[in-house]
Amino acid sequence: MNPGRFHWLTPPKILVLGFILIIGIGTLLLKLPVSVVDGKEISWIDALFTATSAACVTGLSVVDTGTRFTLFGQVVIMFLIQIGGIGFVTMAVVISVLIGRRVGLYERLLVKETLGQIKLQGMVRLTLYIASVALAAEALGAVLLWLRWQSDLGAIRAVWYAVFHSVAAFANAGFDLFGAQGQISLSGYRQDVLVNVVIGVLIIMGSLGIPVLDELIRWHKTRRFSVHAMLVLSMSIFLLVGGSLVLFITETESRSPVGQLPWGERLLVTAFQSASARTGGFSTVALTDMSATAWFVLMALMFAGAATASMGGGIKTNVLGVLLATLWSVGRGREEVEAFGRTIPRETVLKALAIMFSAATFVMVITILLTLMEQLPPLHLLFETVSAFGTVGYSLGITSSLSVPGKILIVITMFAGRLGMLTMIAALARQSSAHPRRYPEEKVLIG
């Protein structure tokens, strides 16, 4: 692309327009008769909703993926998940390299914007690394799932189920095909340690982001982590372990259906839900079998989300880490924000605060609009909105009951959650002048 001819197409605008194009193509493909089972036609709004949910790696569904779509339709959904997970810019760069086309500066800038990187150097290498790690993880996950499912589904059918769920898990998209067996997501494998571990590990890997996975792989050589990796890893461990313990305690105390399971099974269920709530979207129990307290815990995990340059949404774990470091530094009277023996730049702190404020405001506004449109419990609508923004795919069973305007609002929420609030704002805002004004400084009373 020649940026001179399209100077108005900034990287954020390219990302927004690219996702819109992918969702549009996906909608058209899912609306084709070959995509749906005979006698089960899908409406335009449901095709748009499904394409958006897949491309934004969410997993919210208004129709059952396993029974409504044919193999062709399921393949379309899987490719939308794959493209949405690793990014269409990444896919374009990989294709360019494979056909021998040179990757120009503008494409490298797009990759930098997509992955939230600071330096421009090494973007092509990082892109190829992302593709190779994703494919390797998905292939290994598919093999392990096939070994487990071949006895249940048959050797041939298990191949497709293993590949689909491995891709969906690593991309942190909660789509599943088990509705054909009358199950709720992975409820049939609630006690299966292998399935829980494989899906859970794939979700966690996808939520960490390739840059962090790269540092983990190279740790034996470098013997150090960047501050970004330390923030992501520490917050991920805290949310995973803390979420598991809190869910275990709340369900035990509330005596919900989940709380009445044997303690070993209950621990496996709550640990899986804690991992999956961070944008994974798979579930081994019906969420309505959990207590209302657990719903709030899940909403907190969904809002936190995954890491920057990962497969998931939410405000991002590294952003949450910066915010907590800011709170700690301010509480101690420090003028600079510090974390792991390093000073976090003021620009990073301001971006983190902007993301937190804009995300909370966005979720609140969408929830208020939904309560005006839908005759459904407000808590259920809040849960649905947070799930859509965090690109999780969890629902309390109201997705298919939403009106057309309500579905459109959730589509917008999934879109914003996948691209991120700063990208959306940057795409909509006018470019600032090269020499912005600087006004006199004056303090404001705080506290």
C-alpha positions as CSV (number, residue, x, y, z in Angstrom):
1,M,0.0,0.0,0.0
2,N,1.2,3.5,-0.8
3,P,0.6,5.6,2.3
4,G,1.1,8.8,0.3
5,R,-2.1,8.3,-1.7
6,F,-4.1,7.3,1.4
7,H,-2.5,9.5,4.1
8,W,-5.8,9.5,6.0
9,L,-5.6,5.8,6.5
10,T,-3.7,5.7,9.8
11,P,-2.9,2.3,11.3
12,P,-5.9,2.5,13.7
13,K,-8.2,3.2,10.8
14,I,-6.7,0.3,8.8
15,L,-7.3,-2.1,11.7
16,V,-10.9,-0.9,12.1
17,L,-11.7,-1.1,8.4
18,G,-9.9,-4.4,8.1
19,F,-12.0,-6.0,10.8
20,I,-15.1,-4.6,9.3
21,L,-14.2,-6.1,5.9
22,I,-13.5,-9.5,7.5
23,I,-16.7,-9.5,9.4
24,G,-18.6,-8.5,6.2
25,I,-17.1,-11.3,4.2
26,G,-17.8,-13.8,7.1
27,T,-21.4,-12.6,7.3
28,L,-21.9,-13.2,3.5
29,L,-20.3,-16.7,3.7
30,L,-22.4,-17.7,6.7
31,K,-25.6,-16.5,5.0
32,L,-25.0,-18.9,2.0
33,P,-27.2,-22.0,1.9
34,V,-24.2,-24.2,1.9
35,S,-23.3,-22.9,5.3
36,V,-26.4,-23.8,7.2
37,V,-28.2,-27.1,7.7
38,D,-31.2,-27.7,5.4
39,G,-34.3,-26.2,6.8
40,K,-32.5,-24.1,9.3
41,E,-32.0,-20.7,7.5
42,I,-30.1,-18.0,9.4
43,S,-31.1,-14.3,9.4
44,W,-28.8,-11.5,8.4
45,I,-28.5,-10.2,11.9
46,D,-27.7,-13.7,13.3
47,A,-25.1,-14.2,10.5
48,L,-23.6,-10.8,11.3
49,F,-23.6,-11.6,15.1
50,T,-21.9,-14.9,14.5
51,A,-19.3,-13.5,12.1
52,T,-18.5,-10.7,14.6
53,S,-18.3,-13.1,17.5
54,A,-15.9,-15.3,15.6
55,A,-13.7,-12.6,14.1
56,C,-13.5,-10.9,17.5
57,V,-12.8,-14.2,19.2
58,T,-15.7,-13.9,21.6
59,G,-17.9,-17.0,21.4
60,L,-21.3,-15.5,22.1
61,S,-23.8,-17.3,20.0
62,V,-27.4,-16.6,19.0
63,V,-27.6,-20.0,17.2
64,D,-26.0,-23.3,18.1
65,T,-22.8,-23.8,16.1
66,G,-22.9,-27.6,16.2
67,T,-26.4,-28.0,14.9
68,R,-27.2,-25.0,12.8
69,F,-24.1,-24.8,10.6
70,T,-22.8,-27.4,8.1
71,L,-19.2,-28.4,8.0
72,F,-18.6,-25.6,5.5
73,G,-20.1,-23.1,7.9
74,Q,-18.1,-24.4,10.8
75,V,-14.9,-24.1,8.7
76,V,-15.8,-20.5,7.9
77,I,-16.2,-19.8,11.6
78,M,-12.9,-21.5,12.5
79,F,-11.1,-19.4,9.9
80,L,-12.7,-16.2,11.2
81,I,-11.5,-17.2,14.7
82,Q,-8.0,-17.9,13.4
83,I,-7.8,-14.6,11.5
84,G,-9.3,-12.7,14.4
85,G,-7.0,-14.3,16.9
86,I,-3.6,-13.8,15.3
87,G,-4.8,-10.7,13.4
88,F,-5.4,-10.1,9.7
89,V,-2.3,-8.0,9.4
90,T,-0.2,-10.9,10.7
91,M,-1.9,-13.2,8.2
92,A,-1.2,-10.7,5.4
93,V,2.5,-10.4,6.3
94,V,2.9,-14.2,6.5
95,I,1.3,-14.6,3.0
96,S,3.6,-11.9,1.7
97,V,6.6,-13.7,3.0
98,L,5.5,-17.0,1.6
99,I,4.9,-15.6,-1.9
100,G,8.3,-13.8,-1.8
101,R,6.8,-10.2,-1.6
102,R,8.8,-7.6,0.3
103,V,7.2,-6.3,3.5
104,G,7.3,-2.5,3.3
105,L,7.6,0.1,6.0
106,Y,3.9,0.8,6.1
107,E,3.1,-2.9,6.7
108,R,5.6,-3.0,9.5
109,L,3.9,0.0,11.1
110,L,0.6,-1.8,10.9
111,V,2.1,-4.9,12.6
112,K,3.6,-2.6,15.3
113,E,0.2,-1.0,15.9
114,T,-1.6,-4.4,15.9
115,L,0.8,-6.0,18.4
116,G,1.2,-2.9,20.6
117,Q,4.9,-2.9,20.2
118,I,7.2,0.0,21.0
119,K,10.0,-0.6,18.5
120,L,9.7,-1.1,14.8
121,Q,12.7,-3.4,14.5
122,G,12.0,-7.1,14.1
123,M,8.3,-6.9,13.2
124,V,8.5,-9.4,10.4
125,R,10.4,-11.9,12.5
126,L,7.9,-11.4,15.3
127,T,5.0,-11.9,12.9
128,L,6.4,-15.2,11.6
129,Y,7.1,-16.3,15.1
130,I,3.5,-15.6,16.1
131,A,2.2,-17.7,13.2
132,S,4.6,-20.6,14.0
133,V,3.9,-20.6,17.7
134,A,0.1,-20.5,17.1
135,L,0.1,-23.3,14.6
136,A,2.4,-25.4,16.8
137,A,0.3,-25.0,19.9
138,E,-2.9,-25.6,18.0
139,A,-1.5,-28.7,16.4
140,L,-0.3,-30.2,19.7
141,G,-3.6,-29.4,21.4
142,A,-5.5,-31.0,18.5
143,V,-3.5,-34.2,18.7
144,L,-4.1,-34.5,22.5
145,L,-7.8,-33.8,22.1
146,W,-8.1,-36.3,19.3
147,L,-6.5,-39.0,21.4
148,R,-9.1,-38.4,24.1
149,W,-12.2,-37.9,21.8
150,Q,-11.7,-40.6,19.2
151,S,-13.3,-43.2,21.5
152,D,-16.3,-40.9,22.0
153,L,-16.8,-39.5,18.6
154,G,-15.1,-41.9,16.3
155,A,-11.6,-41.4,14.7
156,I,-12.7,-39.3,11.7
157,R,-15.2,-37.0,13.5
158,A,-12.8,-36.5,16.4
159,V,-10.2,-35.0,14.0
160,W,-12.5,-32.1,13.1
161,Y,-13.7,-31.6,16.7
162,A,-10.1,-31.6,18.0
163,V,-8.9,-29.1,15.4
164,F,-11.9,-26.8,15.8
165,H,-11.7,-26.7,19.6
166,S,-7.9,-26.4,19.7
167,V,-8.0,-23.4,17.4
168,A,-10.9,-21.8,19.4
169,A,-9.1,-22.4,22.7
170,F,-5.8,-20.9,21.7
171,A,-7.5,-18.0,20.0
172,N,-9.6,-17.6,23.2
173,A,-12.9,-17.9,21.4
174,G,-15.5,-19.9,23.3
175,F,-17.2,-21.5,20.2
176,D,-17.9,-25.2,20.6
177,L,-19.5,-28.0,18.6
178,F,-21.0,-30.1,21.4
179,G,-24.4,-28.6,21.2
180,A,-25.0,-31.4,18.7
181,Q,-24.7,-33.8,21.7
182,G,-27.0,-31.7,23.8
183,Q,-24.2,-30.4,26.0
184,I,-23.5,-27.0,27.4
185,S,-20.0,-26.3,26.0
186,L,-17.7,-28.8,27.6
187,S,-20.1,-29.9,30.4
188,G,-19.7,-33.5,29.3
189,Y,-16.1,-33.4,30.2
190,R,-16.4,-31.7,33.6
191,Q,-14.5,-34.4,35.3
192,D,-12.0,-35.1,32.5
193,V,-8.6,-33.9,33.7
194,L,-7.0,-34.2,30.2
195,V,-9.6,-32.1,28.4
196,N,-9.6,-29.5,31.2
197,V,-5.8,-29.2,31.2
198,V,-5.4,-29.1,27.4
199,I,-8.1,-26.5,26.8
200,G,-7.1,-24.6,29.9
201,V,-3.4,-24.4,28.9
202,L,-4.3,-23.4,25.3
203,I,-6.5,-20.6,26.7
204,I,-3.7,-19.4,29.1
205,M,-1.1,-19.5,26.3
206,G,-3.3,-17.4,24.0
207,S,-4.1,-14.9,26.8
208,L,-0.4,-14.3,27.6
209,G,0.4,-13.1,24.1
210,I,3.2,-14.1,21.8
211,P,5.8,-11.5,23.1
212,V,5.5,-13.0,26.6
213,L,5.6,-16.6,25.3
214,D,8.7,-15.6,23.4
215,E,10.3,-14.4,26.5
216,L,9.3,-17.6,28.4
217,I,10.8,-19.7,25.7
218,R,14.0,-17.7,25.6
219,W,14.4,-17.4,29.4
220,H,17.0,-20.1,29.6
221,K,19.2,-17.9,27.4
222,T,18.4,-14.4,28.6
223,R,17.7,-15.2,32.3
224,R,15.6,-12.0,32.5
225,F,12.0,-10.8,31.8
226,S,10.9,-7.4,30.6
227,V,8.7,-5.3,32.8
228,H,5.8,-6.0,30.4
229,A,6.3,-9.8,30.8
230,M,6.6,-9.5,34.6
231,L,3.4,-7.5,34.8
232,V,1.5,-10.0,32.5
233,L,2.8,-13.1,34.3
234,S,2.3,-11.8,37.8
235,M,-1.2,-10.5,37.1
236,S,-2.2,-13.7,35.2
237,I,-1.0,-15.9,38.1
238,F,-2.8,-13.6,40.6
239,L,-6.1,-13.7,38.7
240,L,-5.9,-17.4,37.9
241,V,-5.1,-18.5,41.5
242,G,-7.1,-15.8,43.2
243,G,-10.1,-16.4,40.9
244,S,-10.0,-20.1,41.5
245,L,-9.9,-19.8,45.3
246,V,-12.6,-17.1,45.4
247,L,-14.9,-19.1,43.1
248,F,-14.3,-22.3,45.2
249,I,-15.1,-20.5,48.4
250,T,-18.2,-18.6,47.1
251,E,-19.7,-21.7,45.6
252,T,-19.0,-23.8,48.7
253,E,-20.6,-21.2,51.0
254,S,-23.6,-20.5,48.7
255,R,-24.4,-24.2,48.3
256,S,-25.2,-23.7,44.6
257,P,-25.4,-26.7,42.3
258,V,-21.6,-26.3,41.7
259,G,-21.0,-25.9,45.4
260,Q,-22.6,-29.3,46.0
261,L,-20.2,-31.2,43.7
262,P,-17.5,-33.4,45.3
263,W,-14.6,-31.1,46.4
264,G,-12.2,-32.5,43.9
265,E,-14.6,-32.0,41.0
266,R,-15.6,-28.6,42.4
267,L,-11.9,-27.5,42.5
268,L,-11.4,-28.6,38.9
269,V,-14.5,-26.7,37.8
270,T,-13.7,-23.5,39.5
271,A,-10.1,-23.6,38.3
272,F,-11.2,-24.1,34.7
273,Q,-13.8,-21.3,35.0
274,S,-11.2,-18.9,36.4
275,A,-8.9,-19.6,33.5
276,S,-11.6,-19.5,30.9
277,A,-13.2,-16.4,32.2
278,R,-10.1,-14.4,31.2
279,T,-11.5,-14.3,27.5
280,G,-11.6,-18.1,26.9
281,G,-15.3,-18.6,27.0
282,F,-15.5,-22.4,27.5
283,S,-17.5,-23.7,30.4
284,T,-17.7,-27.1,32.0
285,V,-20.9,-26.2,33.9
286,A,-24.0,-24.0,33.2
287,L,-23.3,-20.6,34.6
288,T,-26.8,-20.4,35.9
289,D,-25.8,-23.3,38.3
290,M,-23.3,-20.8,39.9
291,S,-24.2,-18.2,42.5
292,A,-24.8,-14.5,41.8
293,T,-21.6,-13.8,43.8
294,A,-19.7,-16.0,41.4
295,W,-21.1,-14.0,38.5
296,F,-19.6,-10.8,39.8
297,V,-16.2,-12.6,40.3
298,L,-16.4,-13.8,36.7
299,M,-17.3,-10.3,35.5
300,A,-14.2,-8.9,37.2
301,L,-12.0,-11.6,35.5
302,M,-13.7,-10.9,32.1
303,F,-13.1,-7.2,32.5
304,A,-9.5,-7.7,33.3
305,G,-9.1,-9.9,30.2
306,A,-5.9,-11.0,28.6
307,A,-2.6,-9.3,27.8
308,T,-1.8,-6.8,25.1
309,A,-0.8,-8.5,21.8
310,S,-2.7,-11.6,22.9
311,M,-5.8,-13.4,21.5
312,G,-8.1,-11.9,24.1
313,G,-9.9,-8.7,25.0
314,G,-10.7,-6.8,28.2
315,I,-8.7,-3.9,29.6
316,K,-5.6,-6.2,29.5
317,T,-3.7,-7.6,32.4
318,N,-0.6,-5.4,31.9
319,V,-2.8,-2.4,32.0
320,L,-4.3,-3.6,35.3
321,G,-0.7,-4.2,36.5
322,V,0.3,-0.6,35.6
323,L,-2.8,0.8,37.4
324,L,-2.1,-1.2,40.6
325,A,1.6,-0.1,40.4
326,T,0.3,3.5,40.1
327,L,-2.0,3.1,43.1
328,W,0.9,1.7,45.1
329,S,3.3,4.4,44.1
330,V,0.8,7.2,44.8
331,G,-0.1,5.7,48.2
332,R,3.6,5.7,49.1
333,G,4.0,9.3,48.1
334,R,6.3,8.5,45.1
335,E,6.3,11.0,42.2
336,E,7.2,8.2,39.7
337,V,5.4,4.9,39.1
338,E,7.7,1.9,39.8
339,A,7.4,-1.8,39.1
340,F,9.9,-4.6,39.4
341,G,12.8,-2.1,39.9
342,R,11.9,0.0,36.8
343,T,10.2,3.3,36.4
344,I,7.1,3.2,34.2
345,P,6.9,6.2,31.8
346,R,4.3,8.8,32.4
347,E,2.8,8.2,29.0
348,T,2.2,4.6,29.8
349,V,0.4,5.5,33.0
350,L,-1.8,8.0,31.2
351,K,-2.7,5.4,28.6
352,A,-3.6,2.9,31.2
353,L,-5.8,5.3,33.0
354,A,-7.5,6.3,29.7
355,I,-8.1,2.6,28.8
356,M,-9.6,1.9,32.3
357,F,-11.9,5.0,32.3
358,S,-13.1,4.6,28.7
359,A,-13.7,0.9,29.1
360,A,-15.7,1.3,32.3
361,T,-17.7,4.1,30.7
362,F,-18.3,2.2,27.5
363,V,-19.6,-0.9,29.4
364,M,-21.8,1.3,31.6
365,V,-23.4,3.1,28.6
366,I,-24.0,-0.1,26.7
367,T,-25.6,-1.8,29.7
368,I,-27.9,1.2,30.3
369,L,-29.0,1.2,26.7
370,L,-29.7,-2.6,26.9
371,T,-31.8,-2.1,30.0
372,L,-33.9,0.4,28.1
373,M,-34.3,-1.9,25.1
374,E,-34.7,-5.4,26.7
375,Q,-37.1,-6.8,29.1
376,L,-34.5,-8.9,30.8
377,P,-32.8,-8.8,34.3
378,P,-30.3,-5.9,34.5
379,L,-27.7,-8.2,36.1
380,H,-27.9,-10.6,33.1
381,L,-27.5,-7.7,30.7
382,L,-24.5,-6.4,32.6
383,F,-23.0,-9.8,32.5
384,E,-23.6,-10.1,28.7
385,T,-22.0,-6.7,28.1
386,V,-18.9,-7.4,30.1
387,S,-18.6,-10.8,28.4
388,A,-18.9,-9.2,25.0
389,F,-16.4,-6.4,25.8
390,G,-13.9,-8.9,27.3
391,T,-14.4,-11.1,24.2
392,V,-15.2,-14.0,26.5
393,G,-18.4,-15.6,25.2
394,Y,-20.0,-16.3,28.6
395,S,-23.7,-15.8,28.9
396,L,-26.5,-16.4,31.4
397,G,-28.6,-17.7,28.6
398,I,-30.1,-14.5,27.2
399,T,-28.1,-14.0,23.9
400,S,-30.7,-15.6,21.6
401,S,-33.5,-13.6,23.4
402,L,-32.0,-10.2,22.6
403,S,-33.9,-8.0,20.1
404,V,-32.3,-6.9,16.9
405,P,-31.1,-3.5,18.4
406,G,-29.8,-5.4,21.4
407,K,-27.8,-7.7,19.2
408,I,-26.4,-4.8,17.3
409,L,-25.2,-3.2,20.6
410,I,-23.5,-6.5,21.6
411,V,-21.9,-6.6,18.1
412,I,-20.5,-3.1,18.6
413,T,-19.3,-4.1,22.1
414,M,-17.5,-7.2,20.8
415,F,-15.9,-5.1,18.1
416,A,-14.7,-2.5,20.5
417,G,-13.5,-5.1,23.0
418,R,-11.4,-6.9,20.4
419,L,-9.7,-3.8,18.9
420,G,-9.3,-1.9,22.2
421,M,-10.6,1.4,23.3
422,L,-7.5,3.4,22.4
423,T,-7.5,2.0,18.8
424,M,-11.2,2.8,18.4
425,I,-10.7,6.4,19.7
426,A,-7.6,6.9,17.6
427,A,-9.5,5.7,14.5
428,L,-12.4,8.1,15.1
429,A,-10.4,11.1,16.3
430,R,-8.8,13.6,14.0
431,Q,-5.0,13.7,13.8
432,S,-3.5,16.2,16.0
433,S,-1.3,19.0,14.7
434,A,2.4,18.7,14.6
435,H,2.9,21.5,17.1
436,P,0.2,21.2,19.7
437,R,-0.4,24.1,22.1
438,R,1.0,24.0,25.6
439,Y,-1.1,25.9,28.2
440,P,0.1,27.2,31.6
441,E,0.2,24.6,34.3
442,E,-2.2,24.9,37.3
443,K,-2.9,22.3,40.0
444,V,-6.3,20.9,40.8
445,L,-7.4,19.7,44.2
446,I,-7.5,15.9,44.4
447,G,-8.5,13.7,47.4
